[in-house]
C-alpha cells in the first residue's frame, strides 16, 4: 500500500498538459484495439475455428459501443469529463484484463468437457465490457473541445487523427513483436497500458467542464441509439449519402474482420506477418489523411476522391482473391496498401460531402450520428462476412464487399446528380 501511495505522489508531481493526457488516452484506446485485432484468430484458436464466431466476437465491441454512445456523451455533459473518463478507462482495464486472463489460462486442464464453452462466453463478456466503456474517445474529444478556443479547435482536433494513426502503426508493430514470444503477451501489454492510463486520468486529469456549463440529462428517447439514427434517415438532404456511408463501412469493416483468418488459413501467415500488414495500413492512412487529403481535395474535389477511393478499395479486395501461398506476401502487402489509400480518401471526403448537403442547424445532429452508423455497419458487416466465409467460401466476403461498394458508388453518384438538378431548379 505504501508503494502505491508513493507512486501516486510521484505521478502528481508531474506537470502534464491536459491536451497531452487526452491525446495519450486516445492513443491508448487505439492501442487496445490494434494490438489485439490482428491477433484475434490466433488468440481464440483453442476455443473456436469458425469464422462467424470470430467475426461476431470482433463486432461485439462495435455494437456495444453503439448502444451506449449517446448515454456516455450525455453523462459527460451532466457530471463532467473526468468522472466519466475514469469510468470508461476502468471498464477498458477490466475488459482487456479479462480477455488476457481468458486467453492465457489452459482451460482444457481445469474444465470438464460439458463446460468447454465457458472461455468463449468470458471473451464475449470482456468485449462487451470494453465496448460499453468505449466512450473514452468521445470523452477525450470533448476534453480537447473544452480546452480549445474556436480559432485553434481544428488544430487541436488534429491530435485525434495523429493518435489514431500512431495507434494503427504502434499497436500492430508491438503486438506482432511480442507475439513471437507468446501470442497472449500482447494482450497483457495492452492491459498494462490501460492501467497506466487509468492512473494518469485519475491522478492528473483536471475537470475541464465547469459546473455552470453542465446540462441536464436529456429524455430517455434521445438516449436511444436507434432514435438517433432516425435523424439521419429522415433528413432528405443527407439520407442517400448517409446510406452510402453506412454501406461503405459495413462492406469495408466486414471483410477486414475476416482478413487475418483468411491469411492464416490460406497462406499460413504467422501473427507477426499479419501484424505487419496492419502497420502498412496505419502508415499509408496516416500519410493520406494527415498530409495529402487537404491538397487533394483542393485539386480534385470531394466527390472525385470519394469515388476514386472506393475504386481503390474494390481493387484491393479483388487483388486479395488472386493471391496464392507463393506470392501472398507481395500481393497482400500491395492489396492492403491500396485498401488503406482508398479508405484514407473515402472517410474524410464522404463526411465532407454529407456536411455540404446540410444547413448549419442540421450539421450537429446528422454528423454526430455518423459514428453510430459506422459502429452498426461494422457489427452487421463483420457477422455477415463470417457467415459468408463459412457457408459460401473463403473468398466470398471479398466479392461481396466489391458488390456492395459498387452499390455505394451508384448511391453517391445518383445523390450528386439529384443535388445538381435541385441547385439548378433553385
URJO-V789402 format. One record per residue. N is the residue number from 1. BURIAL is + if it has 9 or more other C-alpha atoms within 8 Angstrom, else -. D_FIRST is the distance of its C-alpha to the first C-alpha in whole Angstrom. Layout:
n & burial & d_first
N & BURIAL & D_FIRST
N & BURIAL & D_FIRST
This chain:
n & burial & d_first
1 & - & 0
2 & - & 4
3 & - & 5
4 & - & 5
5 & - & 6
6 & - & 9
7 & - & 10
8 & + & 11
9 & - & 12
10 & - & 14
11 & + & 16
12 & + & 17
13 & - & 19
14 & - & 21
15 & - & 24
16 & - & 25
17 & - & 28
18 & - & 28
19 & + & 30
20 & - & 28
21 & + & 25
22 & + & 28
23 & + & 30
24 & + & 27
25 & + & 26
26 & + & 29
27 & + & 29
28 & + & 26
29 & + & 28
30 & + & 31
31 & + & 29
32 & + & 28
33 & + & 31
34 & + & 33
35 & + & 31
36 & + & 32
37 & - & 35
38 & + & 37
39 & + & 36
40 & + & 36
41 & + & 39
42 & - & 38
43 & + & 34
44 & + & 36
45 & - & 39
46 & - & 38
47 & - & 38
48 & - & 41
49 & + & 44
50 & - & 45
51 & + & 45
52 & + & 45
53 & + & 42
54 & + & 41
55 & + & 42
56 & + & 41
57 & + & 37
58 & + & 38
59 & + & 39
60 & + & 37
61 & + & 34
62 & + & 37
63 & + & 39
64 & + & 35
65 & + & 35
66 & + & 38
67 & + & 38
68 & + & 35
69 & + & 36
70 & + & 38
71 & - & 35
72 & + & 32
73 & + & 35
74 & + & 36
75 & + & 32
76 & + & 31
77 & + & 34
78 & + & 34
79 & + & 30
80 & + & 29
81 & + & 28
82 & + & 24
83 & + & 23
84 & + & 26
85 & + & 25
86 & + & 21
87 & + & 22
88 & + & 25
89 & + & 22
90 & + & 20
91 & + & 23
92 & + & 23
93 & + & 20
94 & + & 21
95 & + & 24
96 & + & 24
97 & + & 21
98 & + & 24
99 & + & 27
100 & + & 25
101 & - & 24
102 & + & 28
103 & + & 29
104 & - & 28
105 & - & 28
106 & - & 31
107 & - & 33
108 & - & 36
109 & - & 35
110 & - & 33
111 & - & 35
112 & - & 38
113 & - & 41
114 & - & 41
115 & - & 38
116 & + & 38
117 & - & 38
118 & - & 34
119 & + & 33
120 & - & 35
121 & - & 34
122 & + & 30
123 & + & 31
124 & + & 33
125 & + & 30
126 & + & 28
127 & + & 31
128 & + & 31
129 & + & 28
130 & + & 28
131 & + & 31
132 & + & 30
133 & + & 28
134 & + & 30
135 & + & 30
136 & + & 28
137 & + & 31
138 & - & 33
139 & + & 31
140 & + & 30
141 & + & 34
142 & + & 34
143 & + & 32
144 & + & 34
145 & + & 37
146 & - & 35
147 & - & 35
148 & + & 38
149 & - & 41
150 & - & 44
151 & - & 46
152 & - & 43
153 & + & 41
154 & - & 43
155 & - & 42
156 & + & 38
157 & + & 39
158 & - & 40
159 & + & 36
160 & + & 36
161 & + & 39
162 & + & 37
163 & + & 34
164 & + & 36
165 & + & 38
166 & + & 35
167 & + & 33
168 & + & 36
169 & + & 37
170 & + & 33
171 & + & 32
172 & + & 35
173 & + & 35
174 & + & 31
175 & + & 32
176 & + & 35
177 & + & 34
178 & + & 31
179 & + & 33
180 & + & 35
181 & - & 32
182 & - & 31
183 & + & 32
184 & + & 29
185 & + & 27
186 & + & 28
187 & + & 26
188 & + & 23
189 & - & 23
190 & + & 24
191 & + & 21
192 & - & 19
193 & + & 21
194 & + & 20
195 & + & 17
196 & - & 17
197 & + & 20
198 & + & 18
199 & + & 15
200 & + & 18
201 & + & 20
202 & + & 17
203 & + & 16
204 & + & 20
205 & + & 22
206 & - & 25
207 & - & 27
208 & + & 30
209 & + & 32
210 & - & 33
211 & - & 34
212 & - & 37
213 & - & 38
214 & + & 36
215 & - & 38
216 & - & 39
217 & - & 38
218 & - & 41
219 & - & 43
220 & - & 42
221 & - & 45
222 & + & 44
223 & + & 41
224 & + & 43
225 & + & 42
226 & - & 46
227 & + & 47
228 & + & 46
229 & + & 48
230 & - & 51
231 & + & 51
232 & + & 51
233 & + & 54
234 & - & 56
235 & - & 57
236 & - & 60
237 & - & 59
238 & + & 56
239 & + & 57
240 & + & 58
241 & + & 56
242 & + & 53
243 & + & 54
244 & + & 54
245 & + & 51
246 & + & 50
247 & + & 52
248 & + & 51
249 & + & 47
250 & + & 48
251 & + & 50
252 & + & 48
253 & + & 45
254 & + & 46
255 & + & 48
256 & + & 45
257 & + & 43
258 & + & 45
259 & - & 46
260 & + & 43
261 & + & 44
262 & + & 48
263 & + & 47
264 & + & 45
265 & - & 48
266 & - & 51
267 & + & 50
268 & - & 48
269 & + & 45
270 & - & 42
271 & + & 39
272 & + & 39
273 & + & 42
274 & + & 42
275 & + & 39
276 & + & 41
277 & + & 43
278 & + & 41
279 & + & 40
280 & + & 44
281 & + & 43
282 & + & 41
283 & + & 42
284 & + & 46
285 & + & 44
286 & + & 43
287 & + & 46
288 & + & 48
289 & + & 46
290 & + & 44
291 & - & 48
292 & + & 51
293 & + & 51
294 & - & 52
295 & - & 55
296 & + & 56
297 & + & 56
298 & - & 58
299 & - & 60
300 & - & 61
301 & + & 59
302 & + & 57
303 & + & 59
304 & - & 60
305 & + & 57
306 & + & 56
307 & + & 59
308 & + & 58
309 & + & 55
310 & + & 55
311 & + & 58
312 & + & 56
313 & + & 53
314 & + & 56
315 & + & 57
316 & + & 54
317 & + & 54
318 & + & 57
319 & + & 57
320 & + & 54
321 & - & 56
322 & - & 59
323 & + & 56
324 & - & 56
325 & - & 54
326 & - & 56
327 & - & 56
328 & + & 53
329 & - & 51
330 & - & 53
331 & + & 54
332 & + & 51
333 & + & 49
334 & + & 52
335 & + & 52
336 & + & 48
337 & + & 49
338 & + & 52
339 & + & 50
340 & + & 47
341 & + & 50
342 & + & 52
343 & + & 48
344 & + & 48
345 & + & 51
346 & + & 51
347 & + & 48
348 & + & 48
349 & + & 52
350 & + & 52
351 & + & 50
352 & + & 52
353 & + & 55
354 & + & 54
355 & + & 53
356 & - & 56
357 & - & 58
358 & + & 56
359 & - & 56
360 & - & 54
361 & - & 53
362 & - & 53
363 & + & 50
364 & - & 47
365 & + & 47
366 & + & 49
367 & + & 47
368 & - & 44
369 & + & 45
370 & + & 45
371 & - & 42
372 & + & 42
373 & + & 45
374 & + & 44
375 & + & 41
376 & + & 44
377 & + & 46
378 & + & 43
379 & + & 43
380 & + & 46
381 & + & 47
382 & + & 45
383 & + & 46
384 & + & 49
385 & + & 49
386 & + & 47
387 & + & 50
388 & + & 53
389 & + & 51
390 & + & 51
391 & - & 55
392 & - & 57
393 & - & 56
394 & + & 53
395 & - & 55
396 & + & 56
397 & + & 52
398 & + & 54
399 & + & 57
400 & + & 56
401 & + & 54
402 & + & 57
403 & - & 59
404 & + & 56
405 & + & 56
406 & - & 60
407 & - & 60
408 & + & 57
409 & + & 60
410 & - & 63
411 & + & 61
412 & + & 60
413 & - & 63
414 & - & 65
415 & + & 62
416 & - & 63
417 & - & 67
418 & - & 67
419 & - & 65
420 & - & 68
421 & - & 70
422 & - & 69
423 & - & 69
424 & - & 72
425 & - & 73
426 & - & 72
